Amino acid sequence: MRYCYEIFKVVIEPSAAIGLAAVLSNNFKKNPLWNCSQNIGIVLSGGNVDLGVLWESYGLQGHNLFGDN
């Protein structure tokens, strides 16, 4: 979740981060089928996140998603 927010500026729900984490893992990259894969699709969904808890976990208390503060 944090990687998605920091790199892509997209807030995703915890269960959506599982697919991204799997593809970024060393086990996935070591799989011989990885070399045959030209395109990989990952569904990233959002909306089931308490933003107050999310910002607090990132140390961004009081963070405004739209940068108005």
Distance bins in CASP14 RR format, pairs under 12 A and 6 or more apart:
PFRMAT RR
TARGET T0000
AUTHOR 0000-0000-0000
RMODE 2
METHOD distances of the structure
MODEL  1
1 7 0 0 0 0 0 1 0 0 0 0 0
1 8 0 0 0 0 0 1 0 0 0 0 0
1 10 0 0 0 0 1 0 0 0 0 0 0
1 11 1 0 0 1 0 0 0 0 0 0 0
1 12 1 0 1 0 0 0 0 0 0 0 0
1 13 1 0 0 1 0 0 0 0 0 0 0
1 14 1 0 0 1 0 0 0 0 0 0 0
1 15 0 0 0 0 1 0 0 0 0 0 0
1 16 1 0 0 1 0 0 0 0 0 0 0
1 17 1 0 1 0 0 0 0 0 0 0 0
1 18 0 0 0 0 0 1 0 0 0 0 0
1 19 0 0 0 0 0 1 0 0 0 0 0
1 20 0 0 0 0 1 0 0 0 0 0 0
1 21 0 0 0 0 1 0 0 0 0 0 0
1 44 0 0 0 0 1 0 0 0 0 0 0
1 45 0 0 0 0 0 1 0 0 0 0 0
1 46 0 0 0 0 1 0 0 0 0 0 0
1 47 0 0 0 0 0 1 0 0 0 0 0
1 48 0 0 0 0 0 1 0 0 0 0 0
1 49 1 0 0 1 0 0 0 0 0 0 0
1 51 0 0 0 0 0 1 0 0 0 0 0
1 53 0 0 0 0 0 1 0 0 0 0 0
1 54 1 0 0 1 0 0 0 0 0 0 0
1 55 0 0 0 0 0 1 0 0 0 0 0
1 57 0 0 0 0 1 0 0 0 0 0 0
1 58 0 0 0 0 1 0 0 0 0 0 0
2 8 0 0 0 0 0 1 0 0 0 0 0
2 9 0 0 0 0 0 1 0 0 0 0 0
2 10 0 0 0 0 0 1 0 0 0 0 0
2 11 0 0 0 0 0 1 0 0 0 0 0
2 12 0 0 0 0 0 1 0 0 0 0 0
2 14 0 0 0 0 0 1 0 0 0 0 0
2 17 0 0 0 0 1 0 0 0 0 0 0
2 20 0 0 0 0 0 1 0 0 0 0 0
2 21 0 0 0 0 0 1 0 0 0 0 0
2 49 0 0 0 0 0 1 0 0 0 0 0
2 54 0 0 0 0 1 0 0 0 0 0 0
2 55 0 0 0 0 0 1 0 0 0 0 0
2 57 0 0 0 0 1 0 0 0 0 0 0
2 58 1 0 0 1 0 0 0 0 0 0 0
2 59 0 0 0 0 0 1 0 0 0 0 0
2 60 0 0 0 0 0 1 0 0 0 0 0
3 9 0 0 0 0 0 1 0 0 0 0 0
3 10 0 0 0 0 0 1 0 0 0 0 0
3 11 0 0 0 0 0 1 0 0 0 0 0
3 12 0 0 0 0 1 0 0 0 0 0 0
3 16 0 0 0 0 0 1 0 0 0 0 0
3 17 1 0 0 1 0 0 0 0 0 0 0
3 19 0 0 0 0 0 1 0 0 0 0 0
3 20 1 0 0 1 0 0 0 0 0 0 0
3 21 0 0 0 0 1 0 0 0 0 0 0
3 23 0 0 0 0 0 1 0 0 0 0 0
3 24 1 0 0 1 0 0 0 0 0 0 0
3 44 0 0 0 0 0 1 0 0 0 0 0
3 58 0 0 0 0 0 1 0 0 0 0 0
4 10 1 0 1 0 0 0 0 0 0 0 0
4 11 1 0 0 1 0 0 0 0 0 0 0
4 12 1 0 1 0 0 0 0 0 0 0 0
4 13 0 0 0 0 0 1 0 0 0 0 0
4 14 0 0 0 0 0 1 0 0 0 0 0
4 16 0 0 0 0 1 0 0 0 0 0 0
4 17 1 0 0 1 0 0 0 0 0 0 0
4 18 0 0 0 0 0 1 0 0 0 0 0
4 19 0 0 0 0 0 1 0 0 0 0 0
4 20 1 0 0 1 0 0 0 0 0 0 0
4 21 0 0 0 0 0 1 0 0 0 0 0
4 24 0 0 0 0 0 1 0 0 0 0 0
4 42 0 0 0 0 0 1 0 0 0 0 0
4 44 1 0 0 1 0 0 0 0 0 0 0
4 45 0 0 0 0 0 1 0 0 0 0 0
4 46 0 0 0 0 1 0 0 0 0 0 0
4 49 0 0 0 0 0 1 0 0 0 0 0
4 54 0 0 0 0 0 1 0 0 0 0 0
4 58 0 0 0 0 0 1 0 0 0 0 0
5 11 1 0 1 0 0 0 0 0 0 0 0
5 12 1 0 0 1 0 0 0 0 0 0 0
5 13 0 0 0 0 0 1 0 0 0 0 0
5 16 0 0 0 0 0 1 0 0 0 0 0
5 17 0 0 0 0 0 1 0 0 0 0 0
5 20 0 0 0 0 0 1 0 0 0 0 0
5 44 0 0 0 0 0 1 0 0 0 0 0
5 46 0 0 0 0 0 1 0 0 0 0 0
5 49 0 0 0 0 0 1 0 0 0 0 0
5 51 0 0 0 0 0 1 0 0 0 0 0
5 54 0 0 0 0 1 0 0 0 0 0 0
5 55 0 0 0 0 1 0 0 0 0 0 0
5 57 0 0 0 0 0 1 0 0 0 0 0
5 58 1 0 0 1 0 0 0 0 0 0 0
5 59 0 0 0 0 0 1 0 0 0 0 0
5 60 0 0 0 0 1 0 0 0 0 0 0
5 63 0 0 0 0 0 1 0 0 0 0 0
5 65 0 0 0 0 0 1 0 0 0 0 0
6 12 0 0 0 0 0 1 0 0 0 0 0
6 58 0 0 0 0 1 0 0 0 0 0 0
6 60 0 0 0 0 0 1 0 0 0 0 0
7 20 0 0 0 0 0 1 0 0 0 0 0
7 24 0 0 0 0 0 1 0 0 0 0 0
7 44 0 0 0 0 0 1 0 0 0 0 0
8 16 0 0 0 0 0 1 0 0 0 0 0
8 17 0 0 0 0 0 1 0 0 0 0 0
8 20 0 0 0 0 1 0 0 0 0 0 0
8 42 0 0 0 0 0 1 0 0 0 0 0
8 44 0 0 0 0 1 0 0 0 0 0 0
9 65 0 0 0 0 1 0 0 0 0 0 0
9 66 0 0 0 0 0 1 0 0 0 0 0
9 67 0 0 0 0 0 1 0 0 0 0 0
10 16 0 0 0 0 1 0 0 0 0 0 0
10 17 0 0 0 0 0 1 0 0 0 0 0
10 20 0 0 0 0 0 1 0 0 0 0 0
10 42 0 0 0 0 0 1 0 0 0 0 0
10 44 1 0 0 1 0 0 0 0 0 0 0
10 45 0 0 0 0 0 1 0 0 0 0 0
10 46 0 0 0 0 1 0 0 0 0 0 0
10 47 0 0 0 0 0 1 0 0 0 0 0
10 49 0 0 0 0 0 1 0 0 0 0 0
10 65 0 0 0 0 0 1 0 0 0 0 0
11 17 0 0 0 0 0 1 0 0 0 0 0
11 44 0 0 0 0 1 0 0 0 0 0 0
11 45 0 0 0 0 0 1 0 0 0 0 0
11 46 1 0 0 1 0 0 0 0 0 0 0
11 47 1 0 0 1 0 0 0 0 0 0 0
11 48 0 0 0 0 0 1 0 0 0 0 0
11 49 1 0 1 0 0 0 0 0 0 0 0
11 50 0 0 0 0 0 1 0 0 0 0 0
11 51 1 0 0 1 0 0 0 0 0 0 0
11 52 0 0 0 0 0 1 0 0 0 0 0
11 53 0 0 0 0 0 1 0 0 0 0 0
11 54 1 0 0 1 0 0 0 0 0 0 0
11 55 0 0 0 0 1 0 0 0 0 0 0
11 57 0 0 0 0 0 1 0 0 0 0 0
11 58 0 0 0 0 0 1 0 0 0 0 0
11 60 0 0 0 0 0 1 0 0 0 0 0
11 63 0 0 0 0 0 1 0 0 0 0 0
11 65 1 0 0 1 0 0 0 0 0 0 0
12 18 0 0 0 0 0 1 0 0 0 0 0
12 19 0 0 0 0 0 1 0 0 0 0 0
12 20 1 0 0 1 0 0 0 0 0 0 0
12 21 0 0 0 0 0 1 0 0 0 0 0
12 42 0 0 0 0 0 1 0 0 0 0 0
12 43 0 0 0 0 1 0 0 0 0 0 0
12 44 1 0 1 0 0 0 0 0 0 0 0
12 45 1 0 0 1 0 0 0 0 0 0 0
12 46 1 0 1 0 0 0 0 0 0 0 0
12 47 0 0 0 0 1 0 0 0 0 0 0
12 48 0 0 0 0 1 0 0 0 0 0 0
12 49 1 0 0 1 0 0 0 0 0 0 0
12 54 0 0 0 0 0 1 0 0 0 0 0
13 19 0 0 0 0 0 1 0 0 0 0 0
13 20 0 0 0 0 0 1 0 0 0 0 0
13 43 0 0 0 0 0 1 0 0 0 0 0
13 44 0 0 0 0 1 0 0 0 0 0 0
13 45 1 0 1 0 0 0 0 0 0 0 0
13 46 1 0 1 0 0 0 0 0 0 0 0
13 47 1 0 1 0 0 0 0 0 0 0 0
13 48 1 0 1 0 0 0 0 0 0 0 0
13 49 1 0 1 0 0 0 0 0 0 0 0
13 50 0 0 0 0 0 1 0 0 0 0 0
13 51 0 0 0 0 0 1 0 0 0 0 0
13 53 0 0 0 0 0 1 0 0 0 0 0
13 54 0 0 0 0 1 0 0 0 0 0 0
14 20 0 0 0 0 0 1 0 0 0 0 0
14 21 0 0 0 0 0 1 0 0 0 0 0
14 44 0 0 0 0 0 1 0 0 0 0 0
14 45 0 0 0 0 0 1 0 0 0 0 0
14 46 0 0 0 0 1 0 0 0 0 0 0
14 47 0 0 0 0 0 1 0 0 0 0 0
14 48 1 0 0 1 0 0 0 0 0 0 0
14 49 1 0 0 1 0 0 0 0 0 0 0
14 50 0 0 0 0 0 1 0 0 0 0 0
14 53 0 0 0 0 0 1 0 0 0 0 0
14 54 0 0 0 0 1 0 0 0 0 0 0
14 57 0 0 0 0 0 1 0 0 0 0 0
15 21 0 0 0 0 0 1 0 0 0 0 0
15 43 0 0 0 0 0 1 0 0 0 0 0
15 44 0 0 0 0 0 1 0 0 0 0 0
15 45 1 0 0 1 0 0 0 0 0 0 0
15 46 0 0 0 0 1 0 0 0 0 0 0
15 47 0 0 0 0 0 1 0 0 0 0 0
15 48 1 0 0 1 0 0 0 0 0 0 0
15 49 0 0 0 0 0 1 0 0 0 0 0
16 22 0 0 0 0 0 1 0 0 0 0 0
16 42 0 0 0 0 1 0 0 0 0 0 0
16 43 1 0 0 1 0 0 0 0 0 0 0
16 44 1 0 1 0 0 0 0 0 0 0 0
16 45 1 0 1 0 0 0 0 0 0 0 0
16 46 1 0 1 0 0 0 0 0 0 0 0
16 47 0 0 0 0 1 0 0 0 0 0 0
16 48 0 0 0 0 1 0 0 0 0 0 0
16 49 0 0 0 0 1 0 0 0 0 0 0
17 23 0 0 0 0 0 1 0 0 0 0 0
17 24 0 0 0 0 1 0 0 0 0 0 0
17 42 0 0 0 0 1 0 0 0 0 0 0
17 43 0 0 0 0 0 1 0 0 0 0 0
17 44 0 0 0 0 1 0 0 0 0 0 0
17 45 0 0 0 0 0 1 0 0 0 0 0
17 46 0 0 0 0 0 1 0 0 0 0 0
17 48 0 0 0 0 0 1 0 0 0 0 0
17 49 0 0 0 0 0 1 0 0 0 0 0
17 54 0 0 0 0 0 1 0 0 0 0 0
18 24 0 0 0 0 0 1 0 0 0 0 0
18 25 0 0 0 0 0 1 0 0 0 0 0
18 42 0 0 0 0 1 0 0 0 0 0 0
18 43 0 0 0 0 0 1 0 0 0 0 0
18 44 0 0 0 0 0 1 0 0 0 0 0
18 45 0 0 0 0 0 1 0 0 0 0 0
19 25 0 0 0 0 1 0 0 0 0 0 0
19 28 0 0 0 0 1 0 0 0 0 0 0
19 40 0 0 0 0 1 0 0 0 0 0 0
19 41 0 0 0 0 1 0 0 0 0 0 0
19 42 1 0 1 0 0 0 0 0 0 0 0
19 43 0 0 0 0 1 0 0 0 0 0 0
19 44 0 0 0 0 1 0 0 0 0 0 0
19 45 0 0 0 0 0 1 0 0 0 0 0
20 28 0 0 0 0 0 1 0 0 0 0 0
20 40 0 0 0 0 0 1 0 0 0 0 0
20 41 0 0 0 0 0 1 0 0 0 0 0
20 42 1 0 1 0 0 0 0 0 0 0 0
20 43 0 0 0 0 1 0 0 0 0 0 0
20 44 1 0 0 1 0 0 0 0 0 0 0
20 45 0 0 0 0 0 1 0 0 0 0 0
21 27 0 0 0 0 0 1 0 0 0 0 0
21 28 0 0 0 0 1 0 0 0 0 0 0
21 42 0 0 0 0 1 0 0 0 0 0 0
21 44 0 0 0 0 0 1 0 0 0 0 0
22 28 1 0 1 0 0 0 0 0 0 0 0
22 29 0 0 0 0 0 1 0 0 0 0 0
22 31 0 0 0 0 0 1 0 0 0 0 0
22 34 0 0 0 0 0 1 0 0 0 0 0
22 40 0 0 0 0 0 1 0 0 0 0 0
22 41 0 0 0 0 0 1 0 0 0 0 0
22 42 0 0 0 0 1 0 0 0 0 0 0
23 29 0 0 0 0 1 0 0 0 0 0 0
23 31 0 0 0 0 0 1 0 0 0 0 0
23 34 0 0 0 0 1 0 0 0 0 0 0
23 37 0 0 0 0 1 0 0 0 0 0 0
23 39 0 0 0 0 0 1 0 0 0 0 0
23 40 1 0 0 1 0 0 0 0 0 0 0
23 41 0 0 0 0 1 0 0 0 0 0 0
23 42 1 0 0 1 0 0 0 0 0 0 0
23 43 0 0 0 0 0 1 0 0 0 0 0
23 44 0 0 0 0 0 1 0 0 0 0 0
24 34 0 0 0 0 0 1 0 0 0 0 0
24 40 0 0 0 0 0 1 0 0 0 0 0
24 42 0 0 0 0 1 0 0 0 0 0 0
25 31 0 0 0 0 1 0 0 0 0 0 0
25 34 0 0 0 0 0 1 0 0 0 0 0
26 34 0 0 0 0 0 1 0 0 0 0 0
27 33 0 0 0 0 0 1 0 0 0 0 0
27 34 0 0 0 0 1 0 0 0 0 0 0
28 34 1 0 0 1 0 0 0 0 0 0 0
28 35 0 0 0 0 0 1 0 0 0 0 0
28 37 0 0 0 0 1 0 0 0 0 0 0
28 40 0 0 0 0 1 0 0 0 0 0 0
28 42 0 0 0 0 0 1 0 0 0 0 0
29 35 0 0 0 0 1 0 0 0 0 0 0
29 37 0 0 0 0 0 1 0 0 0 0 0
29 40 0 0 0 0 0 1 0 0 0 0 0
31 37 0 0 0 0 1 0 0 0 0 0 0
31 40 0 0 0 0 0 1 0 0 0 0 0
33 40 0 0 0 0 0 1 0 0 0 0 0
34 40 0 0 0 0 1 0 0 0 0 0 0
46 54 0 0 0 0 0 1 0 0 0 0 0
47 54 0 0 0 0 0 1 0 0 0 0 0
48 54 0 0 0 0 0 1 0 0 0 0 0
49 55 0 0 0 0 0 1 0 0 0 0 0
49 56 0 0 0 0 0 1 0 0 0 0 0
49 57 0 0 0 0 0 1 0 0 0 0 0
49 58 0 0 0 0 0 1 0 0 0 0 0
49 65 0 0 0 0 0 1 0 0 0 0 0
50 56 0 0 0 0 1 0 0 0 0 0 0
50 57 0 0 0 0 1 0 0 0 0 0 0
51 57 0 0 0 0 0 1 0 0 0 0 0
51 58 0 0 0 0 0 1 0 0 0 0 0
51 60 0 0 0 0 1 0 0 0 0 0 0
51 61 0 0 0 0 0 1 0 0 0 0 0
51 62 0 0 0 0 1 0 0 0 0 0 0
51 63 0 0 0 0 1 0 0 0 0 0 0
51 64 0 0 0 0 1 0 0 0 0 0 0
51 65 1 0 0 1 0 0 0 0 0 0 0
51 66 0 0 0 0 0 1 0 0 0 0 0
52 58 0 0 0 0 1 0 0 0 0 0 0
52 59 0 0 0 0 0 1 0 0 0 0 0
52 60 0 0 0 0 1 0 0 0 0 0 0
52 61 0 0 0 0 1 0 0 0 0 0 0
52 62 1 0 0 1 0 0 0 0 0 0 0
52 63 0 0 0 0 1 0 0 0 0 0 0
52 64 0 0 0 0 0 1 0 0 0 0 0
52 65 0 0 0 0 0 1 0 0 0 0 0
53 59 0 0 0 0 0 1 0 0 0 0 0
53 60 0 0 0 0 0 1 0 0 0 0 0
53 61 0 0 0 0 0 1 0 0 0 0 0
53 63 0 0 0 0 0 1 0 0 0 0 0
54 60 0 0 0 0 1 0 0 0 0 0 0
54 61 0 0 0 0 0 1 0 0 0 0 0
54 62 0 0 0 0 0 1 0 0 0 0 0
54 63 0 0 0 0 1 0 0 0 0 0 0
54 65 0 0 0 0 1 0 0 0 0 0 0
55 61 1 0 0 1 0 0 0 0 0 0 0
55 62 1 0 0 1 0 0 0 0 0 0 0
55 63 1 0 1 0 0 0 0 0 0 0 0
55 64 0 0 0 0 1 0 0 0 0 0 0
55 65 0 0 0 0 1 0 0 0 0 0 0
55 69 0 0 0 0 0 1 0 0 0 0 0
56 62 0 0 0 0 1 0 0 0 0 0 0
56 63 0 0 0 0 1 0 0 0 0 0 0
57 63 0 0 0 0 0 1 0 0 0 0 0
60 67 0 0 0 0 0 1 0 0 0 0 0
60 69 0 0 0 0 0 1 0 0 0 0 0
61 69 0 0 0 0 0 1 0 0 0 0 0
62 68 0 0 0 0 0 1 0 0 0 0 0
62 69 1 0 0 1 0 0 0 0 0 0 0
63 69 0 0 0 0 1 0 0 0 0 0 0
END
